[in-house]
Amino acid sequence: MSAAAVPKSKSGDFEAEGSHRLIISVCAMIATLMQALDNTIANVALPYMQGTLSTTSDQITWVLTSYVIAAAIMTAPVGWFAARFGRKNFFVACLAGFTVASILCGLAQTLTQIVLFRVLQGAFGAALVPMSQSTMLNLFPAERRGSAMAVWGMGVMVGPILGPTLGGYLTDAYNWRWVFYINVPFGIAAIAGLWFFLKDNSKDQALRFDWIGFSALSLALAALQLFLDRGEQKDWLTSTEIVTYLVLCGLGAYLFAVHMWLAEKPFLPLALFRDRNYATALFVMFGIGAILLSTSAVLAPYLQTLGGYSVARAGLLMAPRGVGTMVAMFLAGNLSMRVDPRLLLTLGTVFLAFSLWQQTGWTPDIDAWSITLNGAIQGLGLGFLFIPLNVIGFSTLPVQLRTEAAAILNLVRNVGSALGISISSVILAQQTQVNHAALAEYVTPFNRMLQTGGAYLFWNLATPPGITAINGEITRQAAIIAYANDFKFMLIISLPTALLVWLMRRPPRLAQAATPAAGID
């Protein structure tokens, strides 16, 4: 779909508020950061919640799962709600609901209460990121959209990285309830700013909600999330519960696809998926999502369990990744509308793949400088991928589809993150066991390497301490190989991105500058 063929929509002009643009941008950024932080900020507080609420370790994980499931389900209908009730009204209502739900989570006295309030928090929070992105896209003209996406993207990318650090500090300095209370002052400020300075758009009172499509998609997303969250605990497909989740996920996805194809007015506009740039961006964003959180989820335990770093030192070593991301976002934001965004996307893929390739050869003896440099390079790669992808993915979409497009793009990123973390965890657990068994085959009383010198003193197979010591070393070596395989998995995911990037068309302004007559590449 060509942007030139789409008539300008007056409904998209309400965001051009001039002097109020900065205030609205700050409020949108606060909303983005609040939602992004709450994806991870409660993780480190779970043991403290478990003690206060008197629950088991298995039960307390529902504090995280309930939020993720609710957010995943309610992300898809964001566009419909915004069009039906007005973007300003819906945005402010979601911010208010998220803020009130945060207060209720902090006041919770039982597991049932906090799970229920986390469901509410996730349901209201689902709209914050896509609504912020849609607002920022419409707030700035095309030539400044790259810079706007750079500022917005910092909240999305840096929020999950800062979440555990901020959550740990609040829990240690105060108590776990402040993990939720911290949202309140920022939420109130953002609500006030949007209420007074953001102009509303027209509402489509004739819209009817597609309950069949929403129900089918909700079933697929909820079953997928439960499959990923519970699979490792229940040994995956050996469990009837996990197989049931998988069947329900497939059934929901099938019913949703059929209904969307055959329905007169489907839940999601088919025009979104006919746009080549946007459709390709969905696949690329899925890959970025799979790498974004899984790399940090794998690296943190690697540094602590194998590298021997403290929690604080491990956090410092991972900080350059966030710094690299912010630097790349600022650079990409300024360059996206001046050079072909596909070149920046390719550069980001190269940086990301190079850093992951280096990690496949890591051992626990890797020095701190190499870890720091690698993290900065990886952050640069993610930053150069995220901003140009949003610019080029939305460049050929009409204004009236931006909210739905932002919602689906964020949904795909979240699903990719969930799958990436789940697959990484499975690879780590299974490869550790497989490699332990393979290495243990060489540990016998007849192995001459274990009969003399230091090996005999430390790993004497004739004594229980010797057996325990050598088993620990075998486990350690097996884990090193397993982590390397995890990094190889992420490397394999990153490589196809470079090819997908060149399936996109250049943004219309760039294309017209290169070929004024036709405006296409």
TIVEX-878173 format. One record per residue (C-alpha): residue in three letters; z, x, y. Coordinates in steps of 0.25 Angstrom, whole numbers, plus 2048, in hexadecimal, padded with zeros to 3 digits. Layout:
BEGIN
ALAZXY...
//
This chain:
BEGIN
MET800800800SER7FC80680DALA806805819ALA7FA802822ALA7F77F681BVAL8057F081DPRO8077E8829LYS8137EC832SER81F7E4830LYS8287E083BSER8337DF832GLY8337EE831ASP8347F0840PHE8437EC842GLU8487FA83EALA84280084BGLU84E800853GLY84C80C85BSER85A811861HIS86180A855ARG85981184BLEU86381C849ILE86F812847ILE86780A83DSER863817836VAL87281C835CYS87680F830ALA86B80F825MET86F81D821ILE87E819820ALA87A80E817THR87181780ELEU87C82280DMET88781780AGLN87F8127FEALA87A8207F9LEU8888267FAASP88E81A7F2ASN88581D7E6THR88D82A7E3ILE89A82A7ECALA8A28227E2ASN89F82C7D6VAL8AA8367D9ALA8B482B7DCLEU8B38247CEPRO8BE82B7C7TYR8C88277D3MET8C28187D2GLN8C58197C3GLY8D381C7C5THR8D68127D0LEU8CE8067C9SER8D480A7BBTHR8C680A7B4THR8BF8137A9SER8B581E7ADASP8AA8157A7GLN8AE8097AFILE8AF8107BCTHR8A08147BCTRP89D8057BFVAL8A18097CDLEU8948117CETHR88C8097C4SER88E7FB7CBTYR88A8017D9VAL87D8077D3ILE8797FB7CBALA87B7F17D7ALA8747FB7E1ALA8687FC7D7ILE8677ED7D5MET8687E97E4THR85E7F47E9ALA8527ED7E5PRO8547E07EDVAL8577E77FAGLY8497E4800TRP84A7D57FCPHE8587D4803ALA8537DB80FALA8477D3811ARG84E7C680EPHE85B7C8817GLY8567D2821ARG8577E1820LYS8627E282AASN86B7D7824PHE8697DC816PHE86C7EB81AVAL8797E7822ALA87D7DE817CYS87C7E880CLEU8837F3815ALA88F7E9817GLY88F7E5808PHE88F7F4804THR89A7F780EVAL8A37EB80AALA8A17EF7FBSER8A57FD7FEILE8B27F8803LEU8B47EF7F7CYS8B17FB7EEGLY8BC8037F5LEU8C67F77F4ALA8C37F57E5GLN8CF7F47DCTHR8C97F27CELEU8BC7F77C7THR8B67E97C7GLN8B87E87D6ILE8B17F67D9VAL8A67F37D0LEU8A37E67D6PHE8A47EC7E4ARG89B7F87E0VAL8917EE7DCLEU8917E77E9GLN8907F57F0GLY8847F97E8ALA87D7EB7EAPHE87F7EC7F9GLY87C7FB7FAALA86F7FA7F2ALA8687F67FFLEU86E800808VAL86480C804PRO857804804MET85B7FC811SER85E809818GLN85180F813SER849803818THR850803825MET84D812828LEU83F810824ASN83C80582DLEU84580B838PHE83C81783BPRO82D81883DALA82581E832GLU82482C839ARG83482D839ARG83682682BGLY837834824SER84383882CALA84982B82BMET84882B81CALA84E83981CVAL85A834823TRP85B82881AGLY85983080DMET86583A810GLY86E82E80DVAL86782B800MET8668397FBVAL87383F801GLY87C8337FFPRO87D8347EFILE8808437F1LEU88B8427FBGLY8918367F4PRO89983D7E9THR89E8477F4LEU8A383C7FDGLY8A98347F2GLY8B18407EDTYR8B68437FBLEU8BA8347FETHR8C18327F0ASP8C88407F1ALA8CD83E800TYR8D082F7FFASN8CD8277F3TRP8C18217ECARG8C18147F4TRP8BC81C800VAL8AF81F7F8PHE8AC8107FCTYR8B380F809ILE8AB81A80FASN89F810810VAL8A7806819PRO8A680D827PHE898811825GLY89380481FILE8997FD82CALA892806835ALA88580482EILE8867F582EALA8897F583DGLY87E7FE840LEU8747F6838TRP8797E883DPHE8787EC84CPHE86B7F484CLEU8627F1840LYS8597E5843ASP8557DB838ASN8487D8832SER8437CA82FLYS8487C3822ASP83F7BD818GLN8467B0815ALA83C7AC80BLEU83E7B8801ARG8437B47F3PHE84B7BD7EAASP8457C17DDTRP8507BF7D4ILE8487C27C7GLY8437CF7CCPHE8517D37D2SER8587CF7C5ALA84F7D77BCLEU8507E37C5SER85F7E27C5LEU8607E17B6ALA8577EE7B5LEU85F7F67BFALA86D7F27BAALA8697F57ACLEU8638027AFGLN86F8067B7LEU8798027ACPHE8708097A2LEU8718167AAASP87F8157ADARG8848117A0GLY87A819797GLU881826796GLN88F820793LYS889817788ASP87F822782TRP87381B787LEU86A81477DTHR874814772SER87C80A779THR8787FB779GLU87D7F9787ILE87480478CVAL8687FE784THR86B7F178ATYR86B7F6798LEU85D7FD795VAL8577F0790LEU85C7E879CCYS8567F37A5GLY8497F279FLEU8497E379EGLY84C7E27ADALA8427EC7B1TYR8377E57A9LEU83A7D77AFPHE83B7DD7BDALA82D7E47BCVAL8277D77B6HIS82D7CE7C0MET8297D77CCTRP81B7D87C7LEU8197C97C4ALA8227C27CFGLU81B7BC7DBLYS8267C37E4PRO82D7CE7DCPHE83B7D47DFLEU8347E17E4PRO8277E07ECLEU81C7E67E3ALA8157EC7F0LEU8207F77EFPHE81B7FC7E2ARG80C7FB7E6ASP80F8057F1ARG80B8137EBASN81481B7F4TYR8208127F1ALA81E8117E2THR81D8207E1ALA8298227E9LEU8318197DFPHE82E8237D4VAL83182F7DCMET83E8297E1PHE8428267D3GLY8418357D0ILE8488397DCGLY85382F7D9ALA8548357CAILE8568437D0LEU85E8407DCLEU86C83C7D6SER86A8427C8THR8698517CESER8768507D5ALA87C8487C9VAL8788547C0LEU87B85F7C9ALA88985C7CDPRO88F85C7BETYR8868697BCLEU88D8707C7GLN89B86C7C3THR89B86C7B4LEU8918787B2GLY89187F7BFGLY8A087F7C0TYR8A087A7CFSER8AB8717D5VAL8A88637D9ALA8A88687E8ARG89F8747E5ALA89586C7DDGLY8948627E9LEU89286E7F2LEU8878737E9MET8808667E9ALA8818647F8PRO87486C7FBARG86C8617F4GLY8708577FEVAL86D861809GLY85F864804THR85D855803MET861852811VAL85885E816ALA84C85A80FMET84E84B813PHE84E850822LEU841858820ALA83A84E818GLY83D843822ASN83784B82DLEU82B84F824SER82884281DMET81F83C828ARG81984982CVAL81484F81EASP810848811PRO81D84380BARG8178467FDLEU817855800LEU826853804LEU82884B7F7THR8228567EFLEU82A8617F6GLY8378597F2THR8328587E4VAL8308677E3PHE83E86A7E9LEU8448607DFALA83D8657D3PHE8408747D6SER84F8717D8LEU84F86A7CBTRP8478757C4GLN85187F7C9GLN85D8777C3THR8578767B5GLY85A8857B4TRP8688857BATHR87488A7B2PRO8838897B7ASP8828977BCILE8798927C7ASP87E8977D5ALA88288E7E0TRP8778937E9SER86C88F7DFILE8738817DETHR87387F7EDLEU8658837EFASN86087A7E3GLY86786E7E9ALA8618707F7ILE8538717F1GLN8568657E8GLY85B85D7F5LEU84E8617FCGLY84685C7F1LEU84D84E7F1GLY84C84D800PHE83D850801LEU83B8467F6PHE84483A7FCILE83F83980APRO83083B809LEU8308317FDASN836826805VAL82C829810ILE820828808GLY82581D7FEPHE82781480ASER81B818812THR81180E80DLEU81B80280BPRO81B7F6815VAL8287F481DGLN82C7E8816LEU82D7EF808ARG8357FA80DTHR8437F480AGLU83F7F17FBALA8387FE7FAALA8458067FEALA84D7FD7F5ILE8448007E9LEU84380F7ECASN8528107EDLEU8538087E0VAL84A8127D9ARG85181E7DEASN85F8187D9VAL8598157CBGLY8538237CASER8608297CEALA8678217C3LEU85D8257B9GLY85D8347BDILE86C8357BCSER86D82D7AFILE8628367A8SER8688437AESER87583F7A8VAL86F83C79AILE86784979ALEU87485179DALA87D84A793GLN87284A788GLN86D85878ATHR87B85E78BGLN87D85877DVAL87085C777ASN87186B77DHIS87F86C778ALA87B86976AALA86F87276BLEU87887E770ALA88387B766GLU87987E75ATYR87A88D75EVAL88988D75ETHR88D89174FPRO89789B749PHE88A8A2745ASN8858A5753ARG8878B4755MET8878B2764LEU8948AA763GLN89B8B5759THR89D8C0763GLY8A18C4771GLY8A58BA77BALA89E8AF774TYR8A88B1769LEU8B48B1772PHE8B18A577ATRP8A989D770ASN8B08A0762LEU8AB895759ALA8B7897750THR8C189275BPRO8C2884761PRO8C388A76FGLY8B689276CILE8AF886767THR8B387E774ALA8AF88977DILE8A188A777ASN89F87B777GLY8A287B785GLU898886788ILE88D87E780THR890872788ARG88E879795GLN88187F790ALA87C87278BALA87F86C799ILE8788777A0ILE86B873798ALA86E86479ATYR86F8667A9ALA86286E7A9ASN85B8637A2ASP8608597ACPHE85A8617B7LYS84D8627AFPHE84D8527AEMET84E8517BDLEU84385C7BFILE83A8537B6ILE83C8477BFSER83984E7CCLEU82C8547C8PRO8248477C7THR8288447D5ALA81E84E7DBLEU8138477D4LEU8178397D8VAL81883D7E7TRP80983F7E8LEU8068317E3MET80B82C7F1ARG80282A7FDARG80683180APRO80D828814PRO80282181CARG804829829LEU803836822ALA7F783181AGLN7F082C827ALA7F283982EALA7EC841822THR7E0837820PRO7DE82E82CALA7D3827827ALA7D982281AGLY7E782481BILE7E982780CASP7EA834804
//
